[in-house]
Amino acid sequence: MATQRRARVKQPSPDELGIIDLDHYVPAYLTWIANKLSRGASQTYLKVFNIGIETWRCLVLLAIHRSISAQQVSQIIGMDKASVSRCFKSMQAKGLIVMGLDASDGRVRMANLTSQGRAIHDRIRDLALERERALLSVLSDSESETLLRLLKRLHDNLPEVEVATADFVDEHYPRGAGSPRRAAKRPKSAKG
């Protein structure tokens, strides 16, 4: 009888507990899916092709653009520019790319895909597309198209997320460190 009484006790909701309800928190699902997809791809690509996920991401962009700078890769996929530069060095050592100067701006170094780089891209591409097919296999074609359209809208909205974040921090944590906006507004001390 005591067990039955305990079973009837209502558990507090995440709102009542003051915690995030992970079952309804979109950033968690986006992060979990991205992390698990990346880890699985990275392990497989390393095992089968001796190519890591960062190299694969750069190969994809090089196959599309043929020539690209570390800065452009960083802007498109959000990788740290220093990580892209290290990746380019590794790719160059493996013969996947050659580096040269941009014809329109001689200060910018550009990565150019070699035939060997294109060949490894094509081999991995087939596996990457199979992974995508398996991921989306639980959705109809219409649902897949809707998902992609929604993901693009969310991606395009990321700058607004950063603005909202900065506004929230400015309002709720005005003395906090690290905000570029606050750093710019911070008055100079009388001593300095």
C-alpha positions as CSV (number, residue, x, y, z in Angstrom):
1,M,0.0,0.0,0.0
2,A,2.9,2.4,0.8
3,T,4.3,1.6,-2.7
4,Q,1.0,2.6,-4.3
5,R,1.0,5.9,-2.4
6,R,4.5,6.7,-3.5
7,A,3.7,5.9,-7.2
8,R,0.9,8.5,-7.0
9,V,3.2,11.3,-5.9
10,K,3.4,13.8,-8.7
11,Q,7.0,14.5,-9.8
12,P,7.8,18.2,-10.2
13,S,8.2,19.4,-13.7
14,P,11.5,20.8,-15.0
15,D,9.9,24.3,-14.8
16,E,9.1,23.7,-11.2
17,L,12.6,22.5,-10.5
18,G,14.1,25.4,-12.4
19,I,16.0,23.2,-14.9
20,I,16.1,22.8,-18.6
21,D,13.7,20.1,-19.9
22,L,16.1,18.3,-22.3
23,D,13.2,16.5,-24.0
24,H,12.0,19.9,-25.3
25,Y,15.3,21.7,-25.7
26,V,16.2,22.0,-29.3
27,P,19.9,23.0,-28.9
28,A,20.5,19.7,-27.0
29,Y,19.2,17.6,-29.8
30,L,21.1,19.6,-32.4
31,T,24.3,19.2,-30.4
32,W,23.8,15.5,-29.6
33,I,23.0,14.6,-33.2
34,A,26.0,16.7,-34.6
35,N,28.4,15.3,-32.0
36,K,27.4,11.7,-32.6
37,L,27.3,12.0,-36.4
38,S,30.8,13.6,-36.3
39,R,32.2,11.0,-34.0
40,G,30.9,8.1,-36.0
41,A,32.0,9.6,-39.3
42,S,35.4,10.5,-37.9
43,Q,36.0,7.0,-36.5
44,T,34.9,5.4,-39.8
45,Y,36.8,7.8,-42.1
46,L,40.0,7.4,-40.1
47,K,39.7,3.6,-40.0
48,V,38.9,3.2,-43.7
49,F,40.6,6.1,-45.4
50,N,43.0,7.5,-42.8
51,I,41.2,10.8,-43.1
52,G,39.7,12.7,-40.1
53,I,36.5,14.6,-40.0
54,E,38.1,18.0,-40.3
55,T,40.0,16.9,-43.4
56,W,36.7,15.5,-44.9
57,R,35.0,18.9,-44.3
58,C,37.7,20.7,-46.0
59,L,37.7,18.2,-48.9
60,V,34.0,18.8,-49.4
61,L,34.5,22.6,-49.7
62,L,37.5,22.1,-52.0
63,A,35.5,19.8,-54.3
64,I,32.8,22.5,-54.5
65,H,35.0,25.6,-54.8
66,R,38.2,24.0,-56.2
67,S,40.3,26.7,-54.4
68,I,39.6,28.1,-50.9
69,S,41.3,30.0,-48.1
70,A,41.4,28.9,-44.5
71,Q,39.4,32.1,-43.7
72,Q,36.6,31.1,-46.1
73,V,36.4,27.5,-44.7
74,S,36.2,29.0,-41.2
75,Q,33.4,31.4,-42.2
76,I,31.4,28.7,-44.0
77,I,31.5,25.8,-41.5
78,G,32.5,27.5,-38.3
79,M,35.8,25.7,-37.8
80,D,38.5,27.8,-36.0
81,K,40.8,29.3,-38.6
82,A,43.9,28.0,-36.8
83,S,42.4,24.4,-37.0
84,V,41.8,24.9,-40.7
85,S,45.4,26.0,-41.2
86,R,46.7,23.0,-39.3
87,C,44.3,20.8,-41.4
88,F,45.6,22.3,-44.6
89,K,49.2,21.6,-43.6
90,S,48.3,18.0,-42.9
91,M,46.4,17.7,-46.2
92,Q,49.4,19.3,-48.1
93,A,51.7,16.7,-46.5
94,K,49.4,13.9,-47.7
95,G,49.3,15.3,-51.2
96,L,45.6,16.1,-51.1
97,I,46.1,19.8,-51.7
98,V,48.7,22.3,-53.0
99,M,48.9,25.8,-51.5
100,G,49.2,28.9,-53.6
101,L,48.6,32.6,-53.5
102,D,45.2,34.1,-54.5
103,A,45.5,35.7,-57.9
104,S,43.4,38.7,-56.9
105,D,45.1,39.2,-53.4
106,G,48.7,38.0,-53.3
107,R,48.6,38.0,-49.5
108,V,45.9,35.3,-49.2
109,R,47.0,31.6,-49.3
110,M,44.6,29.4,-51.1
111,A,44.3,25.6,-50.9
112,N,43.8,23.8,-54.3
113,L,42.6,20.3,-54.5
114,T,44.9,17.8,-56.2
115,S,43.8,14.8,-58.3
116,Q,44.7,12.6,-55.3
117,G,42.5,14.8,-53.0
118,R,39.6,14.6,-55.5
119,A,39.9,10.8,-55.6
120,I,39.8,10.4,-51.8
121,H,36.9,12.9,-51.7
122,D,34.9,10.8,-54.2
123,R,35.5,7.6,-52.2
124,I,34.4,9.2,-48.9
125,R,31.5,11.0,-50.6
126,D,29.7,7.7,-51.3
127,L,30.0,6.7,-47.6
128,A,28.9,10.1,-46.4
129,L,25.8,10.0,-48.6
130,E,25.0,6.5,-47.3
131,R,25.3,7.8,-43.7
132,E,22.9,10.7,-44.6
133,R,20.5,8.2,-46.3
134,A,20.5,6.1,-43.1
135,L,19.9,9.1,-40.9
136,L,17.0,10.3,-42.9
137,S,15.5,6.9,-43.5
138,V,13.0,7.5,-40.7
139,L,11.5,10.5,-42.5
140,S,9.5,10.7,-45.7
141,D,10.8,12.7,-48.7
142,S,8.5,15.6,-47.7
143,E,9.7,15.5,-44.1
144,S,13.3,15.4,-45.2
145,E,12.8,18.5,-47.4
146,T,11.0,20.3,-44.6
147,L,13.8,19.4,-42.1
148,L,16.4,20.8,-44.5
149,R,14.4,24.0,-45.1
150,L,14.0,24.5,-41.3
151,L,17.7,23.8,-40.6
152,K,18.7,26.4,-43.2
153,R,16.4,28.9,-41.6
154,L,17.9,28.2,-38.2
155,H,21.4,28.5,-39.6
156,D,20.5,31.8,-41.2
157,N,19.2,33.0,-37.8
158,L,22.4,32.3,-35.9
159,P,23.5,36.0,-36.0
160,E,20.3,37.0,-34.3
161,V,21.0,34.4,-31.6
162,E,24.3,36.1,-30.9
163,V,22.6,39.6,-30.8
164,A,19.9,38.2,-28.4
165,T,22.7,36.6,-26.3
166,A,24.6,39.9,-26.0
167,D,21.5,41.8,-25.2
168,F,20.6,39.3,-22.4
169,V,24.1,39.4,-21.0
170,D,24.1,43.2,-21.1
171,E,20.7,43.4,-19.3
172,H,21.2,40.7,-16.7
173,Y,25.0,40.7,-16.1
174,P,26.1,44.3,-16.8
175,R,29.3,43.9,-14.8
176,G,30.3,40.6,-16.3
177,A,33.6,40.2,-18.2
178,G,34.1,39.0,-21.7
179,S,31.3,40.8,-23.6
180,P,32.8,42.6,-26.7
181,R,30.0,45.2,-26.4
182,R,30.8,45.8,-22.7
183,A,34.5,45.9,-23.4
184,A,33.9,48.6,-26.0
185,K,31.7,50.6,-23.6
186,R,33.8,50.2,-20.5
187,P,35.2,53.6,-19.5
188,K,39.0,54.0,-19.2
189,S,40.3,54.3,-15.7
190,A,41.6,57.6,-14.4
191,K,45.0,56.0,-14.1
192,G,45.3,54.6,-17.5
